[in-house]
Amino acid sequence: MKTITTNNLTANIYPTGEIKLSVYKTTKSPYGWSPRKLLSSFVAVELKDFTYWYVCSKVAEVYASFSNKEIHNLLQKIQVHNDTK
């Protein structure tokens, strides 16, 4: 299993080709460590179904507003991982 993370999103890529999205709340700590609290974890879907719109819809279930830049960053990291297989 390969784990790809951004500040508030994590994608777990399984050997079967499925991807599981987890959404976190990250708080800044004055001590340099930023604890993450799991808000929601969704059922794994096929790679072809793990699109920008899928991630947006799942994040919208948890957050009222969320940075599209972070979603793009996660999808870019997944694309790089898939290109280097």
Order of alpha helices (4+ residues) and beta strands (2+ residues): beta-beta-beta-beta-beta-alpha-alpha
